[in-house]
Amino acid sequence: MRDDQIRRLLSLANPWWTAASTRREATAWTSSHRLLTKRRVFDLGYRSRVLDDVATCVPDDSLVVLNGPRRVGKSVVLLDTVATMCGRDDIDPRQLVHVPCDGMSDQDLRRVITLGRALTASVDANTSRPRVWFFDEISDIPGWTTVLKQARDLTDFGDDTVVATGSHWAGGENIYGNLMAGRAGTSGRRRIRQLLPMTFRDFAAATCPDLPLPAAVHPAELQTDEVRRALTDLVFLADEYDLAWQGYLTCGGFPRAAAEHTKTGAVSRAFVDDLVGWLRTDTDPEAPVESLPLLLAELADRATSPLNLRSTALALGCSRGVLDRRIARLTGSHAALRCHRRDEHGRTVPGAQYKLYLVDPVLAWAPSTISPGLDQPDFTQLNESVLAVALARRIDALDEGRWAVDDTIGYTRTESAEVDLAPVRVPTTSGSATTTPLESKWIDTGWQRDARVLQGKYGGGVLATKSVLDLTRAVWAVPAPLVALLLG
C-alpha cells in the first residue's frame, strides 16, 4: 500500500479524529458506524467485557493479544472499547488509533505505525501522550509479531497501549517470544485473552432475564456447603433451566445465532454458511466443498470418545496426515478444543488419543443444516462438549494462556471406563488445587450406576445430568445447566 492509501484508510477507520479536531461530539460516530448499526438487527443486549479494563485504564505500555473465532464479535468489541474511551474526559480521541488489518503486508504494518503516530501528532503539543492502538485481525499478516516487536523495542510505540486481535493462533508466529518477553507492559494486566461465543450464563441472562443464575465458583470447589445451599434453593426451577439449556445446545453462543434462534426459533442458513465459509478458508480451502461438513459431522459424532485418527481419516476418505493438519487448523482457529488423556497426577499422557470438542454447538449443527442428508448432533454429545468447553474457559481465566498452549482439560481412564473431565491442577488464592472431577450423562434416571465410576476413582465428584438434582451422596447429581453456570 502507498502512504496516501494508508493515510486514507486510517482517516476512514478513525472518525473520532475529525470530531476531536473540529470540537464535535467525540462519540457521534457510533450512531452511523456500519458494524454497530448492523449489530442492532441481532442485538440481545449482550456485551463482552473482555476489554473493560482497557476501556477504563489510563493509557500505559500494556500489550494485549485477543484471540477468537471469526464472527464472534472481536471487531465490535474493539469499537465498543473505542466508544467508551472517546467518552472519557481524560482521553483525547486522537490518542486512539484503530487499524483494520485486512489485506496488509508486514511492510504496510510498519508504515501504519509510523503514519498513525504522525497523523495524531497534534495530541503531543504540550507533552507526549501515549496512544492506544487497536489492530483488528492482525494475525492475517505474516510476520506481524516481528513488526510489533521491533516497534516496541525501537520507537515510542513501546510506551503505548496495544490491543491486537486475531482469528487464529498461527504456529509460525512467536507470540510469546516476540511480544510477551518484556514487551507486554508493566501493569500486570492479562496479556493473552480469548473472545469465544457467549457462555451459557451470558445466553441465559440475555434470553431468560427472569431466571436466577447462581454465582460462579472456583472449579476446585464445586462440592462445598455453599454450593449445596445455592443449588438446593433452585431445585424448583429445574425445568426452566433444562429448557434454556436445550435452547443453548441448539443455537450456541455466537451472538447472531443466539439472536436469530431467540427471535425466529432457528439459526439462519445464511449465518451457518458464513461460519462454514470461514472454517473452510482457515482449515483447507483447496479441499472439496463437502469435506468440511463431513469433517464437522464426524468430529461431533465422535466427541464423547478418544479420537481414533486412523479410523476417522478412513471414514472421511483422507490420509492421516491430512486429518492431522485439518484438526490443527481447527484448533488454531478456535473452532475445536483438545481434551488430552491425563495420568494419576494430572499430567498429559504422551502419545495417547485425545478427545476433540467443537467449541460451540452451532458448529455441530452446521453439517445437517447445509447438507440435509447428514445426521443432526446428539444431545448427549453436545452436553459433554459444552461442559468441557466451559471448564476449559474457566481454567484459562484462572491461569493465563492455558487455552493457547493446549493445556486445559483432560480425561482419564479407569479399569472399566473413562472419566470425562478428570481433575487438573489450577491456581487458587492460597496456592493450587485440582478441579472437581466431572462426568456428563444426558439422563434423568439410573444415574447412580454412572456415578460409581467417579466414586470408585475419586471418592466423589459431580455427575452432570439432564435435570436430576441429588446432593445427598458422595457423587452429586446436578443438572448440566447448573454445572455450566457454576463454572462461569
N, C-alpha and C positions, 0 to 999 in steps of 0.2 A: 504494500500500500504506500502511496505517496504521502508526504507530510500534509498536504492540503486535504486529502481524503481522511486521514486520521483526525485532523482538526475538526472537520465537519462531523465525523462520527461522534467525537466527544461532545461537541456542542449539542447535537441532537439527543444524545443519551443523558445529558445533564441539564434539563430545562431550568432547574433551580439556580443555575449560574446567572442566567439572564434576569430572572426575577430579583436576585440579590443586587445585581449591578444597576437595576432600574428602580430599586426600592419598592418592588411589588411584593405581595404575599408570597413567602417562600414555599408554601405548600399548595399553592393554587394548581400546580401541575397534576396533582393526584386525581382531580375530578375528570381529567381528559386522557390520562395515560392509558394506552391501549390494553396493556396487561391487567391493570387494575379495573378498568371498565368491563373487561371480559370476565373477570372473577365474579362480578356481581350477578351474572346469569346463574352461576353454580355455587352461590355463597350460602353456607350453613352457619356462618359466624365463627368458624374455626380459624384461629390464628396460631401459627407456630411461634414458640417462644425461644427458639434455638439461638437467636442473636439478640435477645433482650438486653444482655449485659453490654453488648457493643453499642446498642442504641442509646443507652443511658450513661455510658462511661465518658470520662474525659479522654480525648484522643491521646494515645501514647504509642509505644513501639510494639504493640501486640500483633501477632500474626495468627490467623485462624484459617484452617482448611476445612471447608464444609462439603461433605460428600453426600450423595444420594441419587436415587434413580431419576431418570428423566420423567417429566410430567408430574412430579411430586410437589412442585411449587418453590424451588430454590430461587428462581428469578423474582418471584413475587415477594419472598421473604426479604431479599435484598432491597427491593423498592419500599417495602414497609419500614425497614430499618432506616433507609434514607429519609423517608417522610417524617419519622419520629425525630430524627436529628435536625431536619430542616425547621421543625417547630420549636427548637430549643433556643433560648436567648444567648447562651454561651457559645453557640456554634455559628460561624459564618458559612452559609451554604456552599460557598466556593471552596471550602475545605473538603467537600465530599466529591469524590471522583468515581463515577460509575462507568465500567468498561465492559461492554458486550464483546466477548472474545471470539465469537463465531467467525471462522474463515481466516483468522490471523495466523501469521507465522511467528517464530521466535524473534525475528528481526522487527516485525511490527510491534511486538510486545515491548521491546526495548525502546522504540520510539514513542510508544504510548506513555511510558513512564516519564520520559523527558518532556514531551509536549504537554502532558497533563499537568505537570508542575508549572510549566511556562504559562499555560493558559489561565492558571489560577494564581499567578504571582501577585495579584493585587491584594490578596489577604496578608501578604508579608510586608505591607507598607511600613509598619512600625516595628514589628518583631516577627521572626519566623514562626509560623504556626504549622503544626503537623497536619498532614492530610489524612483522610480516611478513604482508602481505596476499596472498591467493590468490583472484583474481577469475576464476571459471570461466565461459567463454562470454560474456565481456563485450562482444564485438563485435556481439551481437544488440541492444544498447541504442543507439538513435540518440543521437548527441552524447556518447558515453562519453569520448572523448578530451578534450573541453572540460571535462567534470566533473573528470576527473583532473588536468588542467592547473590549474584553479582551486584545487583542494585542495592540489596540490603547491606552488603559489605562496603561498597564504594561510594555511595551517594546518600543524600538526606532522606532517601526512601527508607533507610534503616531506622529512622525515627518516627515513621508513620504507622498508623494502624492499617492492617491489610486483612481483608476477607477475600478468600479465593474459593470459588465453588467449582465442583466437577461432578460428572456423572459416572466416572469410572476411576478405579484406583489402578493406574497404569503401572505395570510391572517394570517398565523401563525408566520410570521416574523415581529418583532417590529422594522421596519426600522427607523422610526423617533426616537423612544426611545433609541435604541441601537447605532445608527450611527449619528444622527443629533444633539442630545443634547450635545453640547460642544465637539463633536469629528469629526466635518466636516471641521475643519481648521479655520484660522483667515483671509483668503484672501478676503472673501466676494464673492468668485466665486459661480456660480449657482450649487447647490448640487444635486437636483433631475431633471433628464433630460429624454426626450423621443426621441428615434430614430424611427420614423414612416416612412411609404413609402413616396416617393417623393411627394411634393406638386405639384399642377398644375403649379406653377411658375417654379419649378425645371424641370418638364416634358416638358413644352413649351420651356424653354431655351435649353434643350438637343435635342429636336426633331424638333423645328421650330426656329433655331437660328436667322433668319432674322425678326421674329415677334417682334415688340416693346412691352415691358412689362411696364405698368405703375408702379410707385413706390407704395409700400405698405404703408398704412396709419393706424393710430390708429382706432380700430373698433368702437370707440365712435365718429369718425369724418368722416363718410362715405358720409356726405352730405354738405361738405364745398365748398366754391367757388373754392378752389384749386383743389379739386377732380372734380368739374364740368368742369373746363378748361381742365384737363387731359383727361377726358372721351370724351369731345367734339372733341378733336384732333384725336381721334381714331375711330370715327364713321364709316369712310370709310373702316375699316378693320373688320367689324362685321362678315362677312362670314368666314374670316380666323380664327378668334377666335372661332367661332362656330365649325369649322372642327377640330381644335386642341382639343377643349373641348370634342367633341364626341369621339375622339381617347382616351382621358384620361378616360372617362366614360366607355370605352370598355376594357381597359387593366389595368388601375390603376397605382400605383406608385411604386410597388416593382421593383427594378432596372432591374432584369432579365426579368420580364413580360413586362416592357416598351420596353426593347431592342428587345425582340422577336417580339412584335407587330410592332415595327418600321421597323424591317428588313424583316419580313415574312408576316405581316398582321394579325397575330393571336398569342395568348399566347399558348405555347405548352401544350399538355396534361400531359407531364412529370412534368412540373413545378406545374401545378394545382394539380396533385396527391401529390407532395411534400407538398404543402400547406395544403391540406386536411388531409394528414397523420400527420402533425404537430398538427393541430387542434384536430383531433380525440384523439391523445395521451394526449393532455393537457385538453381536455374537458370531455371525457367519453370513455376511452379505452376499457371498458368492454361492451359497448353498441353494437348493431348490426352495421355492416359496413355502411348500408344505412342510419343510423339515423342522421349522421352529414350532408350529403347533404340535407336531408329533413328539418333539423333544419335551415340551412342557407337559403334555399329557402323560408321557411315560414317567417323567420325574414325579409328577403329582401322584400317580398311581403307586409308585414305589417309595413314597416319602416315609412310611412308618417302619421301614426295614433298612438295614445297612445296604448300601447300593452296590450291587454286583456290576462292575463296569463292563465286564466281558459280555454277560448276558444282555445288559441294556444296549450295548453297541450292536449286538446281533439283532435284537428286536427292532432297532432303528435303521439297520442296514448300513452301518458305517463302521469304520475302524475304531479300535480302542483309542488310538492317538487323536482322531478327530473328536471323539466324545470328550476326552480329557480337555482338549482345547476349548470346546464349547462350554463345558462346565466352568473352566477357569474364567472365561469371559462373562458367564452369567453371574458368578460370584463377584468378579471385579466391577460389574455394572450394578451391583446391589439388587439383583433380581433373585439371587439364591444364597443360602447360608449353609455352610457345612456344620455337621454335628459329629465330631470325632469320637472314636471309642476311647474311653478313659480306663486307667487301671485303678487299683485299690487306693492309690494316693492322689487320684485326680489328674494324673499325667496322661498326655496323649500316647496311645499305643502305636508305635511306628509301624507303618505298612498295613494297618488294619483298615477294613472297609469303613467308610463314613456314611452317615445318613445325609441326605440333602433335602432341605426345605425351601420351597418358594417363599419369598418374603412377604407376599400379600395374596390373599385369596383370589383376587380378580385375575391373577396370572394363572391360577389353576383352572378357572372357568373359561379363560380365553380360548383354548382349543375347541371346546364344544360350541362356543359362540360363533367362531368364524368357520368351523368345519363341523357341521351338524352331525356327521357320521361318527365323530369321536365321543367317547363317554364323558358324562359330567363327573366332576370330582366327588368323592365320597366324604361325608361329613366327619367320619372317623379320622380320616387323614387330614382334613382341614383343621379339625380340633387340635390335633397334636402339633401341626405345623405352626399355627398361630400362637399357641402357648410357648413353643420353642423359640420363636422369634421374639416374643415378649420378654422371655427370660434373658435372651442374648442382648437385647437392647438395654435391659436393666444392668447387666454385668458391665457392658461397655460404658454406661453412665457412671458406674461406680469406679471403674478402672480404665482411664482414657486410652483409646487406641486398640483395645482388645478385638473389636469387630474387624478393624482394618487388617490386623495380622492373623485373623482366622483362629482366634483363641478365646472363644466364649463358652458355648455349651458343649456337653458331651453325653454319650450314653455309655452304659456298661453292661456286661454280660454276667449272668448267674449260671448255675449249673443247668437250669431248665428254661431260662427266659432272659429277657433284657429289661433293664430299667431305662425308660425313655430319656429322662433328663437326670443324670447322675450328679451327685454333689461335686462342685468345682470351687476352688478357692477364690474368695473375693475379699477386698479390704473392708474393714469396719472402723468405727471411730476409736476402737481400743486395740486395733491390730489387724487380725484377719480371721476369717471363719469360712465354712463351706456352705454352699446353698442347700436348702432343704430339697431332698430327692423328690422328684415329681414323676407321676405316671399318668398318661392320658387314656381314658376309656369313655367312648361316647355311649354310655349305658345308663339305665335307670334302675336295673335290678341286677342281683348277683355280683355286686361289686366287691363283696367280702372275699370272694375267691381270687379276684385280681389283686387285692390288697396284700395277699400272702407273700408275693414276690418282694414288695417293699419291706414288709415286716421281717421277713427272713434275712434280707440283705442288710437292712439298716436299723431295724427295730422301730421304724416309724416312717413318716413321710406323708405326702398329700397325693391322693388319687383324684384327678380332675374328671368329674362325671358330667353327664348331661344336665341333671337337675337335682341329684341326691345331695343332701347335706346331713352328715353324721359326724359329730365331733367327739364321740364317746369312746373311741378306740385309739390304739397307738397310731394307726394309719387313719387319717381323716379323709372322709369323702366330702369334696367341696365342688359345687357346680363350676364348670370351666370358666364361665364369665366372671365369677367372683375371684377365681385364681388369677385371671388376667388383670383384674382391677387391683388386686393386692400387689402384683408385680409392677404396676405403674400405669 
